[in-house]
């Protein structure tokens, strides 16, 4: 039974304190959190399918004879180029059409392409399948962000968006724990096939149990008007100083996050001499560390941002800025430690700090624009994040590791990762710059 009926009606009778209506059917507190829960589950599988290669790359490298640069390309530049290229047209579809349908089609597409990764026989075939995964995943987050922002008022959006963003940590957790166990026992190809099945089921759940909430319910009169042209939205965003700085901050943050995540498991396998047919020895504890530490960070970032922003809206930028800086020394200590167990224990702290940025970042971006600009705003934000972060992060870490290999051998990846974390300092600078313009830009006419 859908939580929303089909069609939209009676919107003119809504008031900011009333229940959300869709065809006259009220959506209660439980109903909107159900939607957040389902979309978070979709995002979990988005990240399982996106990050699974980082878990499987050592046995894949042994079978297919790939270099670190090729492994970085599979997770980085080539994947990201198609991801960001499709993100804006799919987001435009979400702003003018039915967002639920976009999400359902997206999750179904990337799940089928994930299955094809499991039958690839060489780097070229695997690359084509990964491009398909990227195209599918491009349609997942922008419409989901837009739906969630229409279910909550502006001062309460950081937490639900942070919960949605916790799909990253739970996705990585599932990839590490499930992926490594299946790989050790049934081979790496079986992992891709197994992960495609729940994705197809989720596509049906989204299509059959979620319908459109009315747009802009909490955003005042005229918030449901037709969206401006794509070029007009992009021009508005590029002239908004807060959006420009927050986009660069998040992109540099993602550069570190994606770059490190792509090779973290390989670092532990190589530097601590773990057999490639026993990767679960390190993958399972790492999965729990990432899942717990990342979830704490995601929830803390959203909660602190919502709470502190009531006193001063600039805390929405100060929270991720401070957390991003704090991650650097703890990350360096964790990666440079020669004791594997101490390294993993220390890594909980930079993980927690590292995941505090996304909820406040998304909530701020949505607060800067009108309701029918939100999916496209998310797409533009993710265009920058993924082109710089996802596109360059894993690729450059792989290149740096290969470049350092003649001098450092098996330890090359260790030093490549430490160097990558220094980009967090640059990221924090842009968060603090964004805070300088936030108050004025929130009052700007959209």
N, C-alpha and C positions, 0 to 999 in steps of 0.2 A: 504494500500500500504506500504510494508516494507521500512524502511529507508535504509536498505542495501539489495542489490540483493544477491541471493544464490551463494555460491562458492567464492573462492579467486583466483584472477588472477592479472597479471601485477604488482606484488609487486616489482619486480626488478627495475621498472621505478620510484618508489617513491623516493622523497627527503624529508628531514625534514620539508621543508616549504610547501609541497604540501598538497592537500586535501586527507583525508583518502579514499582509494579505496577498493571496495569490488566488484569483478567481473567487474571492470572498472567503477563503478558508484561512483562519488564523494559524500562524506558526508560532508555537510557544517556545520557551527557553530550551526545552529538550530537543525540539525540532531543529533549531538552528545549530545546536552543538552536534546533532547527528550529521548534518551536512559538513561541518568542520571535520568530524571524525572520518567520514567517507573520503573526503578530499585529501585528508592527511594520509589515509591508507593508500590512496592513489600515488601520492608523492613519495611514500615509502618505497613502492615498487619502481617509481621513476628512478630513484637513486640506487636501488638494488641493481637494476638493469644498466644504469650508467656506470656504476663503480665496480661491477663484478670483475672486469678485466684486471683491476689492480690486485684482486685476490688470486686470480688464476694465471697471472702473467708468467710466473716462473715455470710451471709445467707447459704452458703454451709456448714459451720461448724455447724450451728444450725440444719440443716436438716440431715446431715450425721454423726454428732457427732465426728468430727475430732479434734485432738489436734494441737497446734502450730507447734510441731515437724513434724506431718504428712503434714500440710500445707507447711512447709518449704521444705519437701522432694518432694512434687509435683512440686514446682518451682525450686528446687535446685538440690541436689545430683543425684537422680534417673533420672531426666530429663537431667541433664548435662552429665552424664556418656554415655548415648546413643547418645547424641548430638555430643560429642567430638569423640566417637568411630567411628561414620560414617563420620565425617568431613574430615579426611585425605583421605580415598578411594574415596569419592565424589570429593574432590579437585583434586586428581590425574586424575580422569576422565575428569575434566574440563581442566586440563593442556594438555591432549592429544586428547581430543574430542571437541565437540561443546558446548561451555559454555552456550549458550542460552537454549539448551535442558535440561541441568542440572537444571538451574533456573526454567524453566517451570514445570518440573517434581516435583521439590522440593515444590513449592508453592501449586501445586495441591494436593500433599500428605499431607502436614500439614493442609490444609484446611479441607480435608475429616476427618482427625483424630480429628480436633477441633469439628466437628459436633458430633462425637462419645462421646466426653466429656459431651455433653448435655443430653445423654441418660444413662449415668453411674448411677448405683444404689447403689454403695458402694465405699469405698476407693480403693479397689483392681482394680475394673473396671476403675475407674478414673485414677489410676496410669498407667495402660496399655495404655489407650488412650493418656495420656500425653507423654509416651515414644514414641508413634507414631508421635506426634507433634515434639518431639525433633529430631527424625530421619529425618523427612521431612525438618526441618529448618536447618539441618546441610549442606544441599546442596544449600543454598541461598546466603550467603555472599561471600565465596571465589571466585566463578566464577564471581560474580558481581564486586568485587574489581578488578579482572583481566581485565574484559571488560573495566571498567572506566579508568584504568591505560593505556590501549592501545588507548584511545581516546584523551589523553592530554600529553604534554611533562612533564618531571620530575619536573620542577619548577612551574608547574601549577596544580599539582594533589591534593594538600592538600585541596583546596577549593571544587572541585567536590566530593572528598571523604568525606569531612565534610558535604556537602549537602546530600549525600547518608546517612551518619551517623545520620543526623537530623531525619531520619525515626524513630529512637528510641524515640525521644521526641514527634513527631506527633503521633506515635503509642500509646505511653502511654496516650497522650491527648485523643485520640479517645477511648481508652479502658476505661478511667475514665468517660468521658462525655457520650458516647453512651452506654457503658456497664452498668453504674449505672442507667441511665434512663430506659433502657429496663428491667433491673432487678427489679426496683421499681414497674414498671407497668405490666410486663408480667412474672416475675420470672427469676431466674438465668439460668435455663436450656435454655430458649429462646435465651439468648445472644450467646451461643456457636453455635446454629443452624444458627442464623442470620449472624454471622461472617464468616461462611464457604462459603457462596454464592459468595461474591465478590472475594474471593481467587481463586475459580475455574475459574471465568471470567478472572482474571489477568493472570492465567496460560496460557489461550488461547491467550491473548494479547501479552504476551512475545513470545510465540511460533510463532505467525503469523506476528508480526510487527518488530521484532528485529532479525538480523542475525549477524554473527561474524565479528567484525572488524579485520583487519590483526594484528597479534601479533608483538609487538616490533617495531612499526613504528618509534617511537622517540628514539630508544635505540641503533642505530648503526648497522653496518654490522654484520651479523651472529646472530642477535637477534631472528630470527625465526627458529633457529635450533631446533632439537629434544630435549625434556627436559631430564635432567639427571635422573638417577634412584632415586626413593623415598628416599632410605637410604642415597644416596649421598647428596641430598638436606637437609635432616634432620641433617646430620653430619656437613654440611657447616654452617647451622644456629646455631647449638649448639656450634660451635667454633668461632662464631662471637659475640664479647663481647657486641657490641651495641644492637644486636638483643636479647641477653639473658637478658640484663638489661631492655630494653624497654618492653619485654614480661612480666617480673616480675612486672614492674611498672604498666602496664595496667591491669594485673591480680589483683593486690592488689586494684587498683582503682575500678575495676569491683566488687571485693568482697564487697566494701562499697556500690557501686551503686545498685547492685542486692539485697544485703541484706536489705538495707533500702527500696528500692522500693517494695519489697515483703510484707512489713508490714507497710508501711507509712499510707495507708488508714485505716488499722485496728487500728493503734495508735490513729488517730484522732477520730475514732468511739468510741473506748474504753475510752480514757482519757477525752474526752469532752462529753461523754454520748449521742451519736447520736443513735437513733433507727435503727436497722438493716434493716427495711423495708423503710428507708428514707436515704440511704447512699448517694444519689445524693446531699444531702445538703452539704456534704464536698467533694464528688468526683468531682462535676462539677467545683467548684473554684480551687481545686487541679489540675484538668486536664488543666485548662487554665494557671495556674502558671507553671506547668511542660512543657507545650507546648511552652509558650512564653520564659520562662527562659532557657529551654533547647535549643531552636532554636537559641537564642542569643548566647549562649555559643558555640554551634557547629559551627556557621558561624564565630564567633570571633576567635575561635581556628584555623580554617583553614585559615582565612584571615591573621591573625597576623603571623602565622607560615610561609606562603608563602612570605609575605612581609619582615619580619625580617630575614628570612633565606638567602635572597639575600646579606645581609651584612655579616652574619656569619651563616653557616649551623647549628651550635649548638643551635640556637634559636628554631629549630624544637623540641628539648627536653626541653629547658628552659621554653617555653611557657606553656606546660602542667604541668611541675614541679611546677612552681610558682602558677598557677591556682589551682592545687590540694592542695597545702598548704593553700592558702587563703580561701578555702571552709570550713576548720575545725572550726574556731571560729564562723563563721556565722551559721553553721549548729548546733553547740551546743546551741547557743542563741535561735535559732528557736525551737528546740525540747524541751528545758527546759522551754520555756515561758508558763505561765499558762493562757494566753489569746489566744484563738484559732485564732482570726483574725490577731493578731500581729505575731503569730507563722507562719501563712501562708505567710504573707507579708515578713517576714525576710527570709523565705525559698527560695525566688526567687534568692538571691545572691549565696548560695552554689550550687543551681541547675545550674546557669549560669557558675560558675567556674568549676563545676563538669563535664560539657559536652564539655569542651575545649580540651580534651585529644585525642579523637579518630581520628579526621582528621590527625593531625600531626603524630600520632602513625602509622597509616596505610601507610601514604605517606613515612615515614622513612623506614618502613619494606620493601616496594616495591622498594625503591631506593637502597637497599642493595643487590638486587638479579637480575638475568637475567629475561627477560619477561616470558619465559616458566616455571619459578619457582614461579611465583607470586600467583597463586591460591593455590598451596601447601604451600607457605609461609604464606598466610592468614590463611589456615587451621591449621598450626602448631601454629601460633600466637593465634588463637581463641581456639585451644586445651588448651593452657595454661590459657588464659583468662577465659574460661568457666569452666574448671576443678576447678580452684581456686576461681574465682569470682562467677559464676553461681552455681557451685556445692556446694561450702562451704558457700558462703554468706548467702542465705536464710536459709539454714539448721542450721547454727550455731546461727543465730539470733533467730530462733524458739527455739532451745535448750536453749539458754541463757534466753529467755523470760520465758520459762517453769521453769527454775532453779530459777529465781528471783521471780516467782509468789508467793511462800509461804511467802516471806518477804514484797513484794511491791504490791501484788494484781494486780489491774487493771493498775497500773503505771509501772509494770515490763517491758512492751514493751518500754516505754519512755527511761529508763536507758539502755536497751539493744541497742537501736538505737544510743544513744550518745556514748557508748563505741565502737560501730562499726566504727564511723567516725574517730577515732584515727588511724585507719589503713592507712588513707590518708598520714600521715607523712612518714610512711615506703615506700609508693608508690613514693612520691616525691624524696626520697633519690635515688631510682633506676633511675628516670629520669635524675637526675643530674649526676649520675655515667655514664649513657649512653652517655651523652654529651661529656664526656672526651674521648671517643673512636670513636665518630661518624666520624670525618674527616678522620681518618686513615682507618676505615672500609668502607667508601664510595669509597675509591680508591682501595680497595681490589679486586683482580681478581676473577670473578665468572665463 
